[in-house]
Each structure stands twice: as structure tokens, then as C-alpha cells.
Amino acid sequence: MRKLIECVPNFSEGNDMALIAKITDEIQKVEGVKLLDVDPGKATNRTVVTFVGEPEPVCEAAFRAVKLAGELIDMSKHHGAHPRFGATDVCPLVPVANITMDEVVEYAHKLAKRIGEELHIPIYCYESAAYEEKRKNLANCRAGEYEGLKDKLVNPEWKPDFGPAVFDEKVAKTGATAVGARNFLVAYNVNLNTTSTRRANSIAFDVRERGRVKREGNPLTGKIVKDENGNSVYTPGTLKSVKAIGWYIEEYGIAQISMNLTDITVCSVHKAFEEVCEKAAARGIRVTGSELVGLVPLQSLLDAGKYFLKKQHRSTGIADSEIIKIAVKSLGLDDLKPFDPKKKVIEYLLESEDDSKKNLIDMNLKEFAEETASESPAPGGGSIAAYMGTLGAALGTMVANLSSHKRGWDERWEEFSDWADKGKYYHDALVKMVDEDTNAFNKIMNAFGLPKKTAEEKEIRHKAIQDATKYAIEVPFRTMNLCYESMEVAKAMAEIGNPNSVSDAGVGALAACAGVRGAYLNVRINAGSYEDKAFVDDILAKAKKLNDDAIAKEKEIMDIVESKL
């Protein structure tokens, strides 16, 4: 499995898009790197760029981008609303898939060392890559910003981790860069119906983890309370893992609460939004919407959509696209400009860009039927079995959703929403099995196509055929399990669901059982050419039991359906 990391450099230029294009073009020259997002801000004079790939190519692309940014951006002439101290202000590496944070830290240190030594740029390592506790917080590393960098560099406590500790002509142009390793950070702004930066800051101080400076007497003008070391004492805000400030955005003519959600498992997007709404209302200010800067994980929007659906006592077992639509409208993500999930959700951007290979499940019904009827051997019975199971699970889910929304059953909405969630899980899993079964068949065909001239080639080919055959047994067996388990939803809906839809629950059970039985045939035929007899005997016994149990469960469900017709 490929190790994937994300890099999210922030460049101190948000108006000259031709300049930014030169930097992003340099990133895209590196093979194995995929540019996901370019998000410029005029008022902040800052552009957030996101790209992803395997660690080595990503680090190479990051180095080239930092090098070019240092040549094109002159920090001595830079002005913007966002805190900054370098042409490439920050350059964090983020684990995405199959890689630990410790591994990412190693790559961050190597990148930081290379930038410092080869490009003569002062480097501060932050977050998980920090060499000392006080440097974990980016705000500490960047304190004083560019204007205070000259004094900072000669302060022994703030000697850069890599690169020069002098403010020479080169550093005066490039500034410094913070290189880090961190978890997925969501940059999130909440829009206010005010132009007052001071009011926005007050709300930011209410919610951010650090809170506000504690004062004696008057909370605005009183003497600042100090601890025994002479440091200011803070009264914490209400949200953990949140950094926030208030600012005025001239291009929109409004003030915003600008937040970094540094751990969305602690503070989600919707939790931050709701808390800001509450604190703003207490100060006579209304939230008009919000803005996601850069990319967001799919789960963040799904969690938000489900949160607001539950507030409405609506079922959450609906299509992801509908859940996201609720999230967008509830959070007001389209308040300032159109919000396109395909361009903002990282998982969607990581989907295959190969349009020449169209997935079966992306075809319309007519195309799928015609492809099945063609002379091509795939899709075959395994994919059709998975699709029958998909339709069965979908019907069970439909009855659950109809029941959740039935007039007079309002007190039972959550009960049926839970069933709909279960049905949606099986539906989503079986959708993937439609193409996976065809992929399994193709693996066998590819293995048979390997060369077989030498003894070594024959051995490699034989092993590849056996490995592919085993996978072609496991895939329909997985389909059998999913189809059988989904029948529990159809049974429940036949028993307790909307009585007007009992026939739909019945059809769902029939389709799911057909999925089990169809996949069983594929397990058996593929098992015939696999040489590990112990494995074959075991999986055939399990598959037969599943098949028999599904037939029995189908009869049980149909008896319930018949009794209610």
C-alpha cells in the first residue's frame, strides 16, 4: 500500500496569480505529485497550496516551491492581514495514508535541513517536528512576524533549527519558514454581520483555546495579571484545539472569525460554528455563514450534515451527497461564493483522474445493462450479484427513511434513522463490490498474460494466477456476507416499518438473497482452480452455510410480508 502525505505550504502572495502559477507549475513538474488546491486571499495577501503524493516526491516538490517562492517574493515589500514571516511562511507535512506521524517527522526534518542549508533560509520546526516544547506552537515561532525577524535571529533562545541566524540581504528578501509535521488542520472562517474587527476579536477570544488575557477589575482596561515568572495569565476559551483571531476582509466587506481547527476529532467544524453562533449572538452579532480555506476531509462535512439532520429529527441514512448539501446550507459555506464539494473535499480530489476507464457503478442503468450484455466477459455474475445486493440494501434503507419521516411517527425518527444508517452502510459497501468483482476477474486475466518462457517466469506466473484466484474467491464471499447481513434491515422494516412500504421491504429481501446466491456460485466456480485445498474446503463450507441461511431468512421475511399484504 502506498504511503501518502500532504503538503500545505502557505505563500505570502495572494494577488499576483501569475506568480503563484509559476510556483504551482514547479510543484506539478515533480512526477508522482498531485496538486489538489490553490486558495488565494487578496486581503491576507496569502495563498494556501495543497498537494499530495508519496513522501519523497512531495518533499522534492516542496523544496522546489520554497526555492522559487524565495526568488519571486520580496518580504521587505509584503503587506497582508495574516500573520507571516516568510515568502513561504509555513510548510507543513501531513500524514494521509499508511504512514505514521513519526515517519512524517523524519521527512519534515530532512526537508527543513535541506531548505536551510541549500537555500540559506532560516527554518523553525514546529508542531510534531519541533525540537523543543515552546516551538510546537506556530504562533510562538512566528511571534514578531517578519518585522521582528532581525532581532529574533540574534536571540539565542530563537536561533533557527536550520539555516542562517543572520538577517542578511538574502534573508531580508525571503524571510524565514516554519516547517512542520502535523495532523490534518482545517482552516475555517466564520462570517459576521459586522465590520468591527474589535467585536470579531472579542468573539475569537471567547472561543479559542488560549482565550484572553486575564485582567484585574475591568476586563478591558484592568491591569494584566502575571504569573510568578512574569508571564501574562490567560482565561481559557470554550473550544479546545482551536486557534482564532478576528479580522476585517475588505473584498467581502465583513469581519470574520478566522480559526485553525488543529484537531477535528476534538473540535469539529460544526461544533466551532455553533459555538461562534452562540457567542456572537450574546454580543448582538449574527453569523451569516462560513468559509473553508483549502481542503477538508469528507468525514468533517458528513459529521456536520448528520449533526444538523439530527437537530431537525431527520434520518441520517441518506446519500452522502444529500448529507453534504445539508452541511453546506447549515454552515452557510456558500455565503460568500459557490461551494463545490468536488473541489474542496480531499477524498474526492484523490479519486482517479483516468477518464478512459469508467467504473461500472458510474454508468447509468442502460449503459450498465448494455455492458453486461456485451461480448466482454466482465461484468459477470459476481458484479451482478453485488449490484442485486446493493439494490436490496437500498430498498431496506428507503423503507427506514420513509418510516423515519412518516407523519404521526415523529417520536420514532431516531429508531428508524439508526436502521437507515445500517442499510446505507451495506449499500455503500456493496456498491464498491460491483467493480471489485470485475477487478478480481481482470487480475486473473492479467496473471494468465504474464510471460512463461523460462522456469523462473513460469513460477512467477503460476504464483500470480494462484494469488489472483484466491482474491477472486474472497471477493464474492465478502459480497455474500454483506448481502446476508443487509437482510436484517429488510426483516426489521417488514416487521416494524411503514406498512405502506412492506412490499418494498420484501423486494429488498428477495434482491439481497439473490445477491447471496449469485455470489455463492462465483465462490464455487473460482474455488475449483485454487490449489490450497484446506482453504477451499473451509471457505466452501462457510459459503454453503451463508447460502442456506439466506434462503431461510428470505422465507422468514416473505412470510412477514405476506401476512401484511
Secondary structure as GFF3:
##gff-version 3
##sequence-region A 1 565
A	DSSP	beta_strand	4	7	.	.	.	ID=ss1
A	DSSP	beta_strand	10	11	.	.	.	ID=ss2
A	DSSP	alpha_helix	17	28	.	.	.	ID=ss3
A	DSSP	beta_strand	33	41	.	.	.	ID=ss4
A	DSSP	beta_strand	46	53	.	.	.	ID=ss5
A	DSSP	alpha_helix	55	72	.	.	.	ID=ss6
A	DSSP	three_ten_helix	75	77	.	.	.	ID=ss7
A	DSSP	beta_strand	88	97	.	.	.	ID=ss8
A	DSSP	alpha_helix	101	119	.	.	.	ID=ss9
A	DSSP	beta_strand	123	127	.	.	.	ID=ss10
A	DSSP	three_ten_helix	133	135	.	.	.	ID=ss11
A	DSSP	alpha_helix	138	142	.	.	.	ID=ss12
A	DSSP	three_ten_helix	146	148	.	.	.	ID=ss13
A	DSSP	alpha_helix	149	153	.	.	.	ID=ss14
A	DSSP	three_ten_helix	156	158	.	.	.	ID=ss15
A	DSSP	alpha_helix	169	174	.	.	.	ID=ss16
A	DSSP	beta_strand	177	181	.	.	.	ID=ss17
A	DSSP	beta_strand	186	192	.	.	.	ID=ss18
A	DSSP	alpha_helix	197	207	.	.	.	ID=ss19
A	DSSP	beta_strand	212	213	.	.	.	ID=ss20
A	DSSP	beta_strand	234	235	.	.	.	ID=ss21
A	DSSP	beta_strand	242	249	.	.	.	ID=ss22
A	DSSP	beta_strand	254	261	.	.	.	ID=ss23
A	DSSP	alpha_helix	269	282	.	.	.	ID=ss24
A	DSSP	beta_strand	287	293	.	.	.	ID=ss25
A	DSSP	alpha_helix	298	311	.	.	.	ID=ss26
A	DSSP	alpha_helix	320	331	.	.	.	ID=ss27
A	DSSP	alpha_helix	341	344	.	.	.	ID=ss28
A	DSSP	alpha_helix	346	349	.	.	.	ID=ss29
A	DSSP	three_ten_helix	360	362	.	.	.	ID=ss30
A	DSSP	alpha_helix	365	373	.	.	.	ID=ss31
A	DSSP	alpha_helix	381	404	.	.	.	ID=ss32
A	DSSP	three_ten_helix	410	412	.	.	.	ID=ss33
A	DSSP	alpha_helix	413	448	.	.	.	ID=ss34
A	DSSP	alpha_helix	455	496	.	.	.	ID=ss35
A	DSSP	three_ten_helix	499	501	.	.	.	ID=ss36
A	DSSP	alpha_helix	502	527	.	.	.	ID=ss37
A	DSSP	alpha_helix	533	564	.	.	.	ID=ss38
###
